[in-house]
Amino acid sequence: MSDSPWPTIHAERHALADDLSGLTNAQWQTRSQCSDWDVHQMLGHMLATSKLTPGKFFARIAKAGLRVEKFAHDEAAAASVGGPEATLAAFKANADSSKSPPGPVDSWLGETLIHSEDIRRPLGITHSYPSDAVVRTLDFYKKSNLIVGAKKRIAGLTLRATDAEWSTGSGPHVEGPAMSLLLAMTGRKQALDDLSGDGVETLRGR
């Protein structure tokens, strides 16, 4: 992929929007991989992030009393207040936005890939993510404890992708598809069922 992840972010947003067109009300209410939010609320979170600038971020998190969880929930609620159809339309309209809160740009690539899968997996929707983008995101999170604590979660383990040229760490092995490794290292325990090796149970307990 290019040095900038934004073209991939934009393309993946458009692909997700296409996949969500025509969902039933029941599907919109399906619990996402992030147990606090359903599919609609997760899309609202992604929409809110696509519209944030550093200035807006600092103002709104201050309003939330510097509580990250409250800030995230407030933003998702505001973005999804009009209902699923309105949220999806707004998400499509902002799919090519390169606005973001402060932080490493690769974190927004990661958010796009991971949250897209947070939505797709519970709905039974399969998608082929660009391998180079997934590897780039794996390389970012293996060195970062930012928000999700991936570096700490995989410490003392060897992770190896079976569908890409990627591995990291030393210790008991965890092997499987690159996207499943990415989900597991960022705390999505559902993805552990895709993985094998003597380190899986250690990862499951973290």
N, C-alpha and C positions, 0 to 999 in steps of 0.2 A: 504494500500500500504506500501511498505518498507520505511525505514527512508529516503532513497535516492529517489528522483523523477526521476532520469535518466532512469531507465528501462521503466517507463511509457512514458516519453518524446520520447524515441526511438521507442516504440511501436506505439505511436500516429503519429509520422512522417511517419512510414512505412504504416500505415492505410491511411493516407492522400495521400501518393504517389500512392497507389493502386486505390484510388477513382479518381485520376486525370489522370490516364492512359487512353488514347483514346479520350481526349477532342478535340473538333473542334477548329479551329482558332477563331471563334466567341465566343465560351465559354471562351477561354483564355482571351479574351478582355472584358469579363463581369466585370462590376464595382464591386469591393469587398465592404464589409461593411465599410471599410476605404475609404472614397470617393476620396482620392487623388490617389489611386492605383487600377488598375484592378487586376484580379485574377493572371495573370502572374507576375506582379510586386510584389504582396503580397507574392507569393511563392519565388521570388527573395530575398525579405527581410528576410524570414525565412531561406533561404539558407545562406545568408550572416551572419546572427547571429550564425548559427551552425558552422561557420568557424572562428569566431573571438576569439582572446585571449585578456586578459587585455592589453598586450603590444600593439597589433595591434589597439585595440580600442582607446587607448590614443593617439597614433600617428595619426590616421585617423581623430579623432574628432578635434584634434589640427589643422590639415590641413583644416578642414571645418570651422575654425575660432570659435570653441566651440559652433557652432550652431547645436543643436541636430537634428532639422528637416532637414537641409541641409545634415548633416552626414548620416541620415537614407536614404534619397533619393539617395545620391551618392552611398551608399552601395548596395541598391536594384537595381539601374541601372547597376552597374558593374556586379552584380551577374546574371542578366537576359539578358545581352547583346547578348548572343548566340541564343536567341529565346526560345520558350516554351519547345521544346523537349530537348534541351541541359540543360535548367534550371531544368527540372524534373529529368533528368538522374543524374545531379550533386547532387540534393536534395536526391535522393535515395542513392547515394554513400556516402553521409555524414549523413545519418539518424541515425547512431549509434555514432555519434560524441558527446563527452561530453565537448567540448570546449564552452566557453561562454564569453561575455564581463563581466566586474566586476559587482557585484550586488548579492542580495540574490538569492540562487538557486531556490527558489520557484517562483521567477519572471519568470524564463525560462520555468517552467511548465505552468505558466499562459499564457505566450506568445504562447506556443505551442497549448494549448487548444483554446484560444481565436482567434488566427490568423487562425487556422484550420477552425473554424466556420465562420470567416470573409470570407473565401473562399467558404465553402460548402453552406452556406445559400443562397447566390445569385444564385448559380447553382442548387438549389433544391435538394441537396444531403443530406440525413439524416445520422446521425452517433450516436451511443450510446457511450458516453464518460464514462469512469470509474467513478462511483459515488464518491468513496473515493478521487480520484484525484480532482474532481470538488469541493468537500467540502474543501479539503486542500487549494485549490486556493482561494475559498471564504474567508476562515479564514485568508489567507495572505493579500488579498486586502482590507478587511474590516478595517485593521489597518494601511494601507499604502496610502500615497498621492504620492508615487513614480510615476513620469511621468503622469499617467492618473488621479490622484486625486480622487480615489475611496472613501477613508475615508470621504473626504469633501462632495462628491456627495450624500452619503447616511446618512449624519448626521441628527439626529432628526426623523428618520424613523425606523420602524420595518420591517425587511425583513425576510420572512419565505419561505423555500422551501417546495413544496407540494409533492416532489418525493424523499426526503432525510431528515434525521434527522438533520436539520440545521436551525438556526434562529439567528438574531442579532439585537441589537438596541432597541429603544423605540420611540413611537410616531405613526403617521398614518401608516397603514399597506400596505405592498407591498408583494404579494404572487404569486408564480408560480414555474415552473421548475427551478431546481438549476442552470442549464446552462444558462437559460434566465436571472436569477438574476445576474449571473457573467457577462454576456454581458452588462446588463443594468448598473451595478455599474462601469463598465469601459468605459461607454460612448456610447455604441451601442444602439441608440434610436430605431432601428428596433425591438429589443427584447421586448420593452415595450408593444407591442401588445399581448405578451404571458402572461402578468401579470395582476393582478387584485388587488383591494383594494383602500382605500381612499387616499393612499400616491402616487399612480402612477402618477397623474398629477403634483405633486410636483417634483417627480423625472424627469419627462419629461421636466420640465422647467429649469433643472440644466445643 
